[in-house]
């Protein structure tokens, strides 16, 4: 089961490297009971969390509102580029793809 729910027409400009990804344009990503999320700072530092599926929408909105410069990845897919830009986020996606299988319900979930 994926995230994408076709909440309306997605009017995004693929050439705009640093534009926030609108909610109705978020890429499809797999959703699990506990999801691997990674917030990446422009310095390259990052924070990993395990987020329950019922908290994902709030987690995305929180990161967009209160961590605008950071990129946010959910289960290896970038859902907010922050100041990192599209190309750098695509490179990070390749590095972290597959880490979601290491997040289990025993990991402390973000709440």
N, C-alpha and C positions, 0 to 999 in steps of 0.2 A: 504494500500500500504506500502510495506516495503523498507528497504534500500538495501538489498542484490541484486546485479545485476550479480553475477557469472562472475566477471572480470578475470577469469583464475583459474588455479589450486592453491589451498591453501596448501602450504607446511609448516605447523606449527607443533611445537613440544609441545604437551599438557603438557609434564612434565616440561617444562621450565617456571617456575612461573612468572618470571619478564621480559620475552622477550616482546618487543613491538608487538602488534597485527598488522600484515601487512594489508595494505589497502584492498587487495583482500580476506582477512580472517575475516573482521569485521563481528560480529554477526548481524543477521537480527534484525532490530528494527523498530517499527512503525514510520512513518513520518507524521507529521501534518503541518498545515500552520505555526504555531508557536510551537516550540519544547522545552521541558524542558531539559536543560543541567545542569549538576552539576560537577564542578571540585573539587575533594577532595584531600587535602594535606595530607602528611604522619602524621601530627599532629592530623588529624581528622577534622580540620577546612575545610569549603567548601564555594564555591561561586555558586549561582544559576543564570542562565540566561534563557531568552526566545529567541530562535534563529529561524529566519525564515527559511523555508525549502530550499530556494535558497542559503542560506549562510552556510548550514551544512557542506559541504565538506571543505570549507575554515576554518570553526571553528575547525574541527577535525585536519586538518593539522597545524593550528596555535598552538593548544594545544600540539601536538606531538613535534613541533619544538621549541617552546618557553616556554613550561611548562612541560618538560620531566619527572619530578619527580612526577607529579600529575596524579591521575586517572581521566578519563573523562567518564561520563555516559550520555547517550542520551535516554530520555524517559524510564529511569530505567534500561538500558542495558549498561554494561561497554564496551567501545570501545577503551580504552587505560588504561592499568593497572598502569603505572608509577612505583613508588617504593613500591606501596601497595601490589602487588602480587595477584595472582589469587584467593586464598582462601578469603582474606580480601575483594576483590572486589565482590565476590559472596555474602558475608554477607551484604555488602552495598546495592547490588541490591535488596535483600529481604526487606530491610528497606525503600527504596525509590520508589519501584514499585507502580505505581498508582498516583504519584505526577504529572505526565504529564497532567492529566485531570484538574489540577488546573491552568495551564498556558493558558491564553486566549489572543486573539489579543489585548486586552486592556493593557496587561502587556508590559512594555517597552522592546522591543526586542533588543537583542545584534546585533550590526551592525558593 
